Amino acid sequence: MQRAGENRGELGDEPLALDLQRLIRQVAVWASARPIILNVALFGDRVRFNPNPAVLELAVRFDETRMVEGFDDWIEQLRTNFSELEALIGEKIAVTTPDNSAMCRRVFAGRDLEALAIGKVRVMMPVSDQTHVVDDAALHNANRTHARQWPFLAAALDWFSPRSAGAH
C-alpha cells in the first residue's frame, strides 16, 4: 500500500499529500451517510504533496437506483455547494457533479489508486482532456433512455444539463 508522502509513480513524479488518508476517511464518512452517493473520487493537485495545498477536488456520482430515498439530500448538497462536506473537512472543496459530464467521465475513467480506497471514496488520476472517453451526445441519450424508467430523473437531467446552464 502506498502511504502519503511516498512516490511510486501513480500520480507522476510527485508524492502524495501527507494528510490524504485523513481526507479520504472524512469524505468516506460523509459519503457513507448518503445512500444516493455511488462513489466519490479525490483528484487534482490537492492529493499531491504540496506545501501550499490547493482546493480539494472531488468528483461525485450518484446511484440512480437510490434516487427516491436520497434526492432531497442531493438537491440540498447542490444548493449549499456541499457546505456540510466542506465544514467536515475544514477546507475549501470543488465538487464535479454528473452534470459536468465530460469532466466527471475523465475523472472516473482515469487510473484508480485502489490501495487508498475507503468505502465509496477513491483517489483517481483523471485521463487527459485529449483522451476521448464517451461522446457527450451518447451519454445524454443513454441517460434519457434510463430517465423514461424514472420520470422525475428526466426533470433532474434537464435541470443539471450543461445545455440548460444559464436558463435557470
Long-range contacts (C-beta under 8 A, 24 or more apart in sequence): 1-115, 1-116, 2-113, 2-115, 2-116, 4-49, 5-49, 10-111, 10-113, 10-125, 11-47, 11-48, 11-113, 11-125, 12-48, 14-48, 14-49, 15-48, 15-49, 16-47, 16-48, 16-49, 16-116, 16-123, 17-46, 17-47, 17-48, 17-49, 17-50, 17-53, 18-49, 20-47, 20-116, 20-123, 21-116, 23-47, 23-56, 23-89, 24-116, 24-117, 24-118, 24-121, 24-123, 25-118, 26-88, 26-89, 27-58, 27-85, 27-89, 27-121, 28-118, 28-119, 28-120, 28-121, 29-88, 30-84, 30-85, 30-88, 31-119, 31-120, 31-121, 32-119, 32-120, 34-70, 34-73, 34-74, 34-77, 35-63, 35-66, 35-69, 35-70, 36-62, 36-63, 36-66, 36-67, 36-69, 36-70, 36-71, 36-73, 36-74, 37-61, 37-62, 37-63, 37-70, 37-120, 38-62, 38-63, 38-120, 39-108, 39-120, 39-121, 39-122, 40-120, 40-121, 40-122, 41-107, 41-108, 41-110, 41-121, 41-122, 41-123, 41-124, 42-121, 42-122, 42-123, 42-124, 43-107, 43-110, 43-123, 43-124, 43-125, 43-126, 44-94, 47-123, 53-91, 55-91, 55-92, 55-93, 55-94, 56-89, 56-91, 56-92, 56-93, 56-94, 57-93, 57-94, 57-95, 57-96, 58-85, 58-93, 58-94, 58-95, 58-96, 59-95, 59-96, 59-97, 59-103, 59-104, 59-107, 59-108, 59-124, 60-95, 60-96, 60-97, 60-98, 61-98, 61-104, 61-108, 62-98, 64-146, 64-150, 64-153, 67-150, 67-152, 67-153, 67-156, 71-152, 71-156, 97-160, 98-160, 99-160, 99-161, 99-162, 100-162, 101-136, 101-139, 101-140, 101-162, 102-133, 102-136, 105-133, 105-134, 105-139, 106-131, 106-133, 109-133
